[in-house]
Amino acid sequence: FTVERHIRSKWACAKCETLVQAPVEAHVIDKGIPTTGLLAQVLVAKFADHLPLYRQEAIFARAGFAIPRSTLAQWVGSCGVQLQPLVNALKSEVLKFSVLHADETPVQQLDPKAKLSGTKKAYLWAYRSNSLDSQDPIVVFDYQGNREGRHVRAFLGDWQGHLVVDDYGGYKALFEATNTEGKRLRTEVGCWAHIRRKF
């Protein structure tokens, strides 16, 4: 850990009685104390290394820095807002491919209304470009509070192409849409891993 000190000089004009000061450098969190490096560390530890915020809080405390979990959570939320344009750009890029893979997986979401567990089931939808179409496949995640098929329809919008999915019924309405000539907009491509279950 290091502390960065920014000294901003201030000048006063004796004739016009105005103050001039150097502008503040741009920060991810306006007037916040974390640098971009610290924010990147918290995000990578949480999402890439699967290190929950309460463990990061303990690690920081051992190093002599009391950063409450609530503060870390606010930092993560603020970064999520700042990164939304990147997510939007990735989504527009992934929708340019003619073959996409889609799947959803359950995640636990905190829910104060849940009596026993304190959590409810939410879903993380993943959309991935095909490895054959690009050297570096793109993956975009879309968090939703439930597993309704309308979420995948909203994400894909008017996208046309081949969609590789399992046999979940929420995808079925995607393949019924047709253009003015009666031609289907999307083609269902089955998942080989799931088809084995039928045998």
C-alpha positions in Angstrom: 0.0 0.0 0.0 1.1 3.5 -0.8 -0.4 6.9 -0.1 -0.4 9.4 -2.9 -0.4 13.1 -2.0 -1.5 15.6 -4.6 -0.5 19.2 -3.9 -2.6 21.7 -5.8 -1.2 25.2 -5.8 -3.6 28.1 -5.4 -2.9 31.6 -6.7 -4.7 34.9 -5.8 -4.8 38.0 -8.0 -4.5 41.2 -5.9 -6.1 43.4 -8.6 -9.2 41.3 -9.5 -9.4 39.4 -6.2 -9.9 36.0 -7.8 -8.5 32.6 -6.9 -7.0 30.2 -9.4 -6.2 26.6 -8.5 -4.9 23.7 -10.5 -7.8 21.3 -11.4 -8.2 18.0 -9.6 -7.1 14.9 -11.6 -9.9 12.7 -12.8 -10.7 9.8 -10.5 -13.0 6.7 -11.0 -14.8 7.7 -7.8 -15.2 11.5 -7.7 -13.5 12.9 -4.5 -12.8 9.3 -3.4 -9.7 8.1 -1.7 -9.0 4.9 -3.7 -6.6 5.0 -6.7 -7.4 3.1 -9.9 -4.9 0.5 -8.9 -6.6 -0.2 -5.5 -10.0 -0.4 -7.2 -8.6 -2.8 -9.8 -7.1 -4.9 -7.0 -10.5 -5.1 -5.3 -12.4 -6.0 -8.5 -9.9 -8.6 -9.7 -9.8 -10.2 -6.2 -13.6 -10.3 -6.0 -14.5 -11.4 -9.5 -11.4 -13.2 -10.9 -10.0 -14.7 -7.7 -13.4 -15.3 -6.0 -12.3 -13.5 -2.9 -15.4 -12.1 -1.1 -15.3 -8.6 0.3 -15.3 -9.8 3.9 -12.0 -11.6 3.3 -10.5 -8.6 1.6 -11.6 -6.5 4.5 -9.6 -8.9 6.8 -6.6 -8.9 4.5 -6.5 -5.1 4.5 -6.9 -5.0 8.3 -3.9 -7.3 8.7 -1.9 -4.9 6.6 -3.0 -2.1 8.9 -5.7 -0.5 6.8 -9.3 -0.5 8.1 -11.4 -0.5 5.0 -15.0 -1.6 5.9 -16.8 -4.1 3.8 -19.6 -1.5 3.2 -17.0 0.9 1.7 -15.6 -1.9 -0.5 -19.1 -2.7 -1.7 -19.7 0.9 -2.6 -16.4 1.0 -4.6 -17.5 -2.2 -6.5 -20.9 -0.6 -7.2 -19.3 2.6 -8.4 -16.9 0.8 -10.7 -19.8 -1.2 -12.1 -21.5 2.0 -13.1 -18.3 3.4 -14.6 -17.7 0.2 -16.6 -21.2 0.1 -18.1 -20.1 1.7 -21.4 -17.6 -1.1 -21.8 -20.3 -3.7 -21.3 -22.5 -1.9 -23.8 -19.6 -1.9 -26.3 -19.0 -5.6 -25.8 -22.7 -6.3 -26.2 -22.8 -4.5 -29.6 -19.6 -6.4 -30.7 -20.9 -9.8 -29.7 -24.2 -9.2 -31.5 -22.3 -8.8 -34.8 -21.5 -12.5 -34.9 -23.7 -14.9 -36.8 -23.2 -17.8 -34.3 -23.6 -17.2 -30.5 -23.6 -19.5 -27.5 -26.0 -18.7 -24.6 -26.5 -20.2 -21.2 -27.7 -19.2 -17.8 -26.6 -20.2 -14.3 -28.1 -19.6 -10.9 -26.4 -17.2 -8.4 -27.4 -16.4 -4.8 -28.6 -12.8 -4.3 -29.1 -11.3 -0.8 -32.7 -10.8 -0.1 -33.9 -9.4 3.3 -37.4 -10.8 2.7 -36.1 -14.4 2.5 -36.9 -15.8 5.9 -34.6 -18.8 6.2 -31.6 -18.3 4.0 -31.5 -14.6 3.6 -30.9 -15.1 -0.2 -32.9 -15.8 -3.3 -32.0 -17.3 -6.6 -31.1 -14.9 -9.4 -29.5 -15.7 -12.8 -26.4 -14.7 -14.7 -26.9 -15.1 -18.4 -23.8 -15.6 -20.5 -23.5 -14.8 -24.3 -20.4 -15.9 -26.1 -19.1 -15.5 -29.6 -18.0 -18.6 -31.5 -14.3 -19.6 -31.3 -14.4 -20.3 -35.1 -15.5 -16.7 -35.8 -12.9 -14.9 -33.7 -9.5 -15.5 -32.3 -10.5 -14.0 -29.0 -14.1 -14.9 -28.2 -16.2 -12.3 -26.5 -18.3 -13.1 -23.4 -20.9 -10.8 -22.1 -22.8 -11.4 -18.8 -26.3 -10.2 -18.1 -27.5 -10.3 -14.5 -31.3 -10.9 -14.1 -33.5 -11.5 -11.0 -35.1 -14.6 -12.5 -34.9 -17.2 -15.4 -37.7 -15.9 -17.6 -37.0 -16.2 -21.3 -37.9 -12.6 -21.9 -34.4 -11.6 -20.6 -32.7 -13.4 -23.5 -35.1 -12.0 -26.0 -34.5 -8.5 -24.7 -30.7 -9.0 -24.8 -30.6 -10.3 -28.3 -33.3 -7.9 -29.7 -33.4 -8.2 -33.5 -30.2 -10.2 -33.7 -30.2 -12.9 -36.5 -28.1 -16.0 -36.7 -27.5 -19.4 -35.1 -27.8 -19.8 -31.4 -26.2 -22.7 -29.5 -28.3 -23.4 -26.4 -29.5 -26.2 -24.2 -33.1 -27.4 -24.2 -34.4 -24.8 -21.7 -37.9 -23.7 -22.7 -37.1 -20.0 -22.2 -35.2 -20.0 -25.5 -38.0 -21.6 -27.6 -39.8 -18.3 -28.4 -36.6 -17.0 -30.0 -36.8 -19.5 -32.8 -40.4 -18.8 -33.7 -39.8 -15.2 -34.8 -40.0 -14.8 -38.6 -39.4 -11.9 -41.1 -41.9 -10.5 -43.5 -41.2 -13.4 -46.0 -41.9 -16.0 -43.3 -38.2 -17.0 -42.9 -37.0 -17.7 -39.4 -34.7 -15.1 -38.0 -32.8 -17.4 -35.7 -31.8 -21.1 -35.9 -31.5 -23.3 -32.9 -28.3 -25.3 -32.6 -28.5 -28.0 -29.9 -25.8 -28.5 -27.3 -24.0 -31.9 -27.6 -23.3 -32.0 -23.9 -27.1 -31.9 -23.2 -28.2 -34.2 -25.9 -26.5 -37.1 -24.2 -29.1 -37.0 -21.5 -31.7 -38.3 -24.0 -29.9 -41.5 -24.5 
